[in-house]
Amino acid sequence: MTEVLLKELTNTDIDWMIATGHQREIGAGNILIQEGKAADFLHILLDGILTVNISQSDNNPLTRAFAAIEGDDIFVGREIARLSRGEVVGELPLVGIRTTATIIKAVEKSLLMSIPQKQLAAKLQQDVGFASRFYRAIAIILADRLQSIVNQLGRNNVAQGQPLRDVLFILGELHDSDIDWIMTCGTQQKIPANTVIIHERGPVDALYILLDGIMSLSITEDERNPLARAFAVIEESEISGREIARLSKGEIMGETPFIDGRLPFATIKAIKDSIVLSVPRQQMAVKLQQDVGFASRFYRAIATLLSHRLQGIMSQLGYGRRVYSQGLPLAKDVEYEDELNDSVLDGVAIAGKRFEWMVGRLKVS
């Protein structure tokens, strides 16, 4: 994790961040970011250790009982992750999320580089090359974080049934010309029921957009090493897996290999006959290298998607949640953790129209 920013950013990028930001120390036990609050700074952890905690601040006796059973501090919350040098926190405002669902606290005296959100947002708007490199780095860090949480908690049924965010976050970030390119290079494919299009820890040949149908996302219970599982896939041996989510019309699949070449952490299989738009990996990789503007928008979209997936899991894990439940009235005095800001909502509305236009143009029935 420490090397992600150094690998992805240029010396000029890092010089700008140093000149714009300031170093600060935070003492052991101090809270850096409080749940439900907007972050005014992007923080890069230079030294020390931070914890990510899920709030359990609830007056409900049952909540306190569960916290006591699990050995958690009712005021600080349940620790679900530890962050070390090179990690980034406070990135949510840059991808349109108002507040965080977690508490970030220092375990020991820690050194941070803090960059004002307003100045960073302006830089991202003005410098497309910097934006491409920065959002790619953020996407890598978020993908690592998401995979770690799924590995740690998903196999214990914690993340089961967590819905994944869909294509609206992708199309909301892209330009019309980007979408035209995707449709031109993509191929519409019919996927029969029970067909696996992505194998856990296997190679991914394309970026897929689910145009119609239902697919399952599952993680293996097989404890064999990745190479043994890969050969089992090649030999078409059956590998048991546990479903953790179902994907429906509009979902994006196979996006993480485009970030840094990592292998997928889950298997995706068609539950019923489905239709996908398949964009070849090689053509996509060339486009990302040659078109910096497209790359900056694509990586920002992926970072946004991963952020919402992480926030969804975090909100699900918390005892004292402030997430909206379907069918219930909205409270005017509550800011929900999964609430989107106005600009993102506008983007999602536009993206919805773009997706329907895409489906209509591809004549998906």
C-alpha positions in Angstrom: 0.0 0.0 0.0 2.9 2.3 0.9 4.1 2.4 -2.7 0.8 3.1 -4.5 1.0 6.9 -4.6 4.7 6.8 -5.4 4.1 4.4 -8.3 1.1 6.2 -9.8 2.0 9.9 -9.3 4.8 11.8 -10.9 7.5 13.9 -9.1 5.6 17.0 -10.2 2.4 15.7 -8.7 4.0 14.9 -5.4 5.8 18.3 -5.4 2.4 20.1 -5.8 0.9 18.1 -3.0 3.8 18.9 -0.7 3.6 22.6 -1.6 -0.2 22.7 -1.1 -0.6 20.6 1.9 0.9 20.7 5.4 2.2 18.1 7.8 0.5 17.5 11.1 0.8 15.0 13.9 -2.2 13.4 15.6 -1.8 11.8 19.0 -2.6 8.2 20.0 -6.3 7.8 20.6 -7.3 11.0 18.9 -10.1 10.9 16.2 -9.1 12.3 12.8 -12.5 11.9 11.0 -15.8 11.6 12.8 -18.7 9.5 11.5 -21.3 11.6 9.8 -19.0 14.6 9.2 -17.6 16.0 6.0 -13.8 15.9 5.6 -12.2 19.3 4.8 -8.9 17.7 4.0 -7.5 14.7 2.1 -5.1 13.0 4.5 -2.1 10.9 3.4 -0.7 8.8 6.3 3.1 9.2 6.3 3.8 7.4 9.5 1.9 5.6 12.2 -1.3 3.5 12.3 -5.0 4.5 12.0 -8.0 2.4 12.6 -11.3 2.4 10.7 -14.2 1.9 13.1 -17.9 1.5 12.7 -20.0 3.6 15.0 -22.2 1.8 17.6 -23.3 4.9 19.5 -26.9 3.9 20.2 -28.9 4.0 23.4 -30.6 0.7 22.6 -29.7 -1.8 25.4 -29.5 -4.6 22.7 -26.9 -2.6 20.8 -24.8 -2.1 23.9 -25.1 -5.9 24.7 -23.9 -6.9 21.2 -21.0 -4.4 21.5 -20.0 -5.9 24.9 -20.2 -9.4 23.6 -17.9 -8.5 20.7 -15.5 -6.6 23.0 -16.1 -3.2 21.3 -16.0 0.3 22.7 -19.5 1.6 22.4 -18.3 5.2 22.0 -15.5 4.5 19.4 -17.1 1.6 17.7 -16.1 -1.7 16.1 -12.7 -1.8 14.5 -12.8 -3.3 11.0 -9.5 -2.3 9.5 -6.1 -0.8 10.2 -4.4 1.7 7.9 -0.6 2.0 7.5 1.8 4.3 5.7 0.7 5.4 2.2 -3.0 5.0 3.0 -5.4 7.9 2.1 -8.5 9.0 4.1 -10.9 11.8 3.5 -11.3 11.0 -0.2 -15.1 10.7 -0.2 -16.0 14.4 -1.0 -13.9 14.0 -4.2 -16.2 11.2 -5.4 -19.5 12.9 -4.4 -20.2 11.4 -1.0 -21.1 13.9 1.6 -20.2 12.2 4.8 -18.4 9.0 6.0 -20.0 6.0 7.7 -16.8 5.4 9.7 -14.6 6.8 12.4 -10.9 7.2 11.7 -8.7 7.1 14.8 -5.0 7.1 15.5 -3.7 4.0 17.3 -0.3 5.6 17.9 1.2 9.0 17.2 0.8 9.4 13.5 2.2 11.8 10.9 -0.1 13.1 8.1 0.1 15.2 5.0 -3.2 17.1 4.9 -4.3 18.7 1.6 -7.3 21.1 1.5 -10.3 19.6 -0.4 -11.1 22.8 -2.2 -7.6 23.2 -3.6 -7.3 19.6 -4.5 -10.7 19.6 -6.3 -9.6 22.7 -8.3 -6.4 20.9 -9.3 -8.3 17.8 -10.4 -10.5 20.0 -12.6 -7.7 22.0 -14.2 -5.0 19.3 -14.7 -6.4 16.3 -16.6 -3.1 14.4 -16.4 -2.9 14.7 -12.7 -6.6 13.8 -12.4 -6.0 10.5 -14.3 -3.0 9.5 -12.2 -4.7 10.6 -8.9 -8.0 8.8 -9.4 -6.2 5.7 -10.6 -4.2 5.7 -7.4 -7.4 6.2 -5.3 -9.1 3.4 -7.2 -6.2 1.0 -6.4 -6.3 1.9 -2.7 -10.0 1.5 -2.5 -9.9 -1.8 -4.4 -7.3 -3.1 -1.9 -9.5 -1.9 1.0 -12.6 -3.5 -0.4 -10.9 -6.8 -1.1 -9.4 -6.9 2.3 -12.8 -6.3 4.0 -14.5 -8.9 1.8 -11.8 -11.4 2.6 -12.0 -10.6 6.3 -15.7 -10.3 6.8 -17.5 -11.6 3.6 -16.7 -15.2 4.3 -18.4 -14.9 7.7 -21.8 -13.9 6.1 -21.3 -10.2 7.1 -21.4 -8.9 3.6 -24.0 -11.3 2.3 -26.7 -9.7 0.2 -24.9 -6.3 0.0 -26.1 -4.7 -3.2 -23.5 -3.4 -5.5 -23.7 0.0 -7.2 -24.5 0.0 -10.9 -23.6 1.6 -14.2 -25.1 4.9 -13.3 -22.0 6.0 -11.5 -19.9 5.1 -14.5 -22.1 6.7 -17.2 -22.6 9.8 -15.0 -18.9 10.5 -15.1 -18.2 9.8 -18.8 -18.8 12.1 -21.8 -21.1 11.2 -24.6 -18.1 10.6 -26.8 -16.7 8.1 -24.3 -20.0 6.2 -24.4 -20.0 6.2 -28.2 -16.5 4.7 -28.1 -17.6 2.0 -25.6 -20.6 1.1 -27.8 -18.5 1.0 -31.0 -15.8 -1.2 -29.5 -18.1 -3.3 -27.4 -19.9 -6.5 -28.6 -23.3 -7.5 -27.4 -23.2 -11.1 -26.2 -25.9 -13.5 -25.0 -24.9 -15.4 -21.9 -26.8 -18.7 -21.2 -27.9 -19.5 -17.7 -25.2 -21.1 -15.5 -22.4 -19.7 -17.6 -19.4 -18.3 -15.7 -18.1 -15.1 -17.4 -15.5 -14.3 -14.7 -13.7 -16.8 -12.5 -12.3 -15.9 -9.1 -8.5 -15.4 -9.4 -8.8 -16.0 -13.1 -7.9 -13.8 -16.1 -10.5 -11.3 -17.3 -10.9 -10.7 -21.0 -13.3 -7.7 -21.0 -15.2 -5.1 -19.2 -18.8 -6.2 -19.0 -22.0 -4.1 -18.7 -25.1 -6.2 -17.8 -27.8 -5.0 -20.2 -30.4 -7.6 -19.2 -30.7 -10.6 -17.0 -29.4 -11.6 -13.5 -26.0 -12.8 -12.4 -24.5 -14.0 -9.1 -21.4 -12.8 -7.4 -19.8 -15.6 -5.3 -16.6 -16.1 -3.3 -15.0 -19.5 -3.0 -14.8 -21.5 0.2 -11.9 -23.4 -1.3 -8.8 -22.9 0.8 -6.4 -24.1 -1.9 -3.8 -21.6 -3.2 -4.7 -19.4 -6.1 -2.6 -21.5 -8.6 -4.4 -24.7 -7.7 -7.8 -23.0 -8.0 -6.7 -21.6 -11.4 -5.9 -25.0 -12.7 -9.2 -26.3 -11.4 -10.9 -23.7 -13.5 -8.9 -24.6 -16.6 -9.9 -28.3 -16.0 -13.5 -27.2 -15.5 -13.6 -28.8 -12.1 -16.4 -27.6 -9.8 -15.4 -25.2 -7.1 -17.9 -24.5 -4.4 -18.7 -20.9 -3.8 -21.0 -18.8 -1.6 -23.2 -16.2 -3.2 -22.7 -12.7 -1.7 -24.7 -10.6 -4.1 -26.9 -10.7 -7.2 -26.2 -8.4 -10.1 -29.0 -7.0 -12.2 -29.5 -4.8 -15.3 -26.9 -2.0 -15.4 -24.2 -3.5 -13.3 -20.5 -3.2 -14.2 -18.4 -6.4 -14.1 -14.7 -7.0 -14.5 -13.6 -3.4 -13.8 -10.8 -4.0 -11.3 -8.2 -5.6 -13.7 -8.2 -2.2 -15.6 -7.0 -0.5 -12.4 -3.7 -2.3 -11.9 -4.0 -5.8 -13.5 -5.2 -7.5 -10.3 -7.2 -10.7 -10.6 -10.9 -10.7 -9.6 -11.8 -11.7 -6.0 -15.1 -13.3 -7.0 -16.8 -15.5 -9.6 -19.6 -14.1 -11.7 -22.2 -16.5 -13.2 -25.4 -16.0 -15.1 -28.5 -17.0 -13.0 -30.7 -16.9 -16.1 -30.2 -16.1 -19.7 -28.5 -12.6 -19.8 -27.2 -10.1 -22.3 -24.0 -8.2 -21.7 -22.0 -5.5 -23.6 -18.4 -6.8 -23.7 -15.5 -4.3 -24.2 -12.3 -6.1 -25.0 -9.6 -5.6 -22.3 -6.8 -4.9 -24.8 -8.7 -2.2 -26.7 -9.8 -0.7 -23.3 -6.2 -0.7 -22.1 -5.0 1.1 -25.2 -7.7 3.7 -24.9 -6.8 4.4 -21.3 -3.1 4.9 -22.3 -3.8 7.1 -25.3 -6.7 9.3 -24.2 -5.8 11.0 -20.9 -9.2 12.7 -20.7 -11.0 9.4 -21.0 -8.7 7.9 -18.5 -9.3 10.6 -15.9 -13.1 10.2 -16.2 -12.9 6.4 -16.2 -10.7 6.1 -13.1 -12.8 8.7 -11.3 -15.9 6.7 -12.1 -14.3 3.5 -10.8 -13.1 5.2 -7.6 -16.7 6.5 -7.1 -18.1 3.0 -7.7 -15.7 1.4 -5.2 -16.3 4.2 -2.6 -20.1 3.5 -2.7 -19.5 -0.2 -2.4 -17.3 0.3 0.6 -19.7 2.8 2.2 -22.6 0.3 1.7 -20.7 -2.5 3.5 -19.6 -0.1 6.3 -23.2 1.1 6.8 -24.4 -2.5 6.9 -21.9 -3.5 9.6 -22.7 -0.6 12.0 -25.2 -1.2 14.8 -26.4 2.4 15.1 -27.0 2.9 11.4 -28.2 6.0 9.6 -28.9 4.6 6.2 -32.2 4.9 4.3 -34.4 1.8 4.2 -36.8 1.4 1.3 -40.4 2.1 2.1 -39.7 4.4 5.1 -40.1 8.2 5.2 -37.0 10.4 5.1 -36.3 12.4 8.2 -35.6 16.0 7.3 -33.1 16.5 10.1 -31.0 13.4 9.3 -28.2 13.3 6.8 -28.0 9.7 5.7 -24.7 8.0 5.2 -25.7 6.8 1.8 -27.1 10.1 0.7 -25.6 11.7 -2.5 -24.9 15.3 -3.1 -26.8 17.3 -5.7 -24.1 17.1 -8.4 -23.9 13.4 -8.1 -27.7 13.1 -8.2 -27.7 15.2 -11.4 -25.1 12.9 -12.8 -27.1 9.8 -11.9 -30.2 11.3 -13.6 -28.3 12.0 -16.8 -26.6 8.5 -16.6 -30.1 6.9 -16.3 -31.1 8.5 -19.6 -27.8 7.5 -21.2 -28.2 3.9 -20.2 -31.8 3.7 -21.5 -30.5 5.3 -24.7 -27.7 2.8 -24.9 -30.0 -0.2 -24.4 -32.4 1.2 -27.0 -29.6 1.8 -29.5 -28.3 -1.8 -29.0 -31.9 -3.0 -29.4 -31.8 -5.2 -26.2 -35.1 -6.9 -25.8 
